[in-house]
Amino acid sequence: MTMINSIPCMIMRGGTSRGPFLRMSDLPSGQDAQAEILLSLMGSGHALQIDGIGGGDPLTSKIAIVERSSHADADVDYLFAQVDILNRRVDFTPNCGNMLSAVGPYAIETGLVEPQEGKTVVRVRNLNTQRLIECHVPTPGRQVSYEGNTSISGVPGSAAGIQLSFLDIVGAKTGALLPTGKACDSIEGVDVTCLDAATPIIMLDATDLGLRGDESPAELDGHSALLERLESIRRQAGRSMGLGDVSNSVLPKPVLVSAARDSASTLCTRYFVPHRCHKAIAVTGAIAVASAVSVPGTIAHRIAIESGRMSEGECLARVRLAHPSGFIDLDVEHRQGNACDIARVSLVRTARKIMSGTIFYTASTPPGETMPALQAN
């Protein structure tokens, strides 16, 4: 028998993503049991997610689970879940830096972190990667402020800027910046860079696939032969990176890179999630590409050098990536000028609280319909 249950929920926009924020203490302990609830909340199994709050797009089918942390260097733990739209599957293996933008405000709003006057630094442990992030949240009068003059591409209007500093990003999933041991590999006759910084990605030169590199997401999503080829390359790259069979995982993410069209940007990017082109670029994907720019031999480094955006031997401290909705700026801090030793990558995002209340879900689903949840680290 199906039962209707409820849990506290806050729906928030974080960066260019949106979804429900939940407390870990309000969910069952096992990820398969958690997945059942998350699928019901989002209404997965239907293209419009009509029976839940998902928006029928990967960017609005995301969930953040937050709880007070036991880690000595963290205030809260953050577990990200990507909920499939059409299939009854939840992937706990990736990371989402956009949703992370709202973790600090959520932690303060729910009493997990005590706000300070002016600005509150919320230290977050990402359970998907076991890495730490500092979130600098504006708190004038010891209250979270969402209003401000910061604009980010892909989001209308402006809001208060939230600085995110990602620490110890190298080898987030594989343990190495270059998991294959090389800056460039060949898969199906195409040069690719397999890199793991904040999240595992595979970079390809868009021109090697017969593209300009500045195509719209709709153009790329309608190119079925391209998507099939990218998926084939992605699966082979996953095995080469030590991730095993990635056919049911969203990692690694493919990124098409090309020379920037404007004088202010370092590179032009098209990021896949992984079977549709992102309308902007994921924060973690942007961090990975920005980290790759200074690493000799990578596709990002080669294109940046050839297009005159940087010099040989330079460690680029500021990287601007153009994407379908605009651009994103990142500050990359290298230790002692070592391109492969990245201390932190920082960027500014915005967030907004949309609603706070109670969300309802069904306690059971038809047998055999749910695939096991993919486990976080």
Secondary structure, DSSP 8 states (H G I E B T S, - for coil): ---EEEEEEEEEEETTEEEEEEEGGGS-SSHHHHHHHHHHHHT-SSTT-TTSS--SSGGGSEEEEEEE--STT-SEEEEEEEE-SSSS-EE-SS--HHHHTTHHHHHHHTTSS---SEEEEEEEEETTTTEEEEEEEEEGGGS-----SB--TTSSS-B--EEEEEES-BTTTTSSSSTTSSS-EEETTEEEEEEEBSSEEEEEEGGGGT--S---HHHHHT-HHHHHHHHHHHHHHHHHTT----TTS--SEEEEEEE-SSSS-SEEEEEBSSSSB-SS--HHHHHHHHHHTTSTTSHHHHHHHHTTSS-TT---SEEEEEETTEEEEEEEEEGGG-TT-EEEEEEEE-EEEEEEEEEEEES---TT-----B---
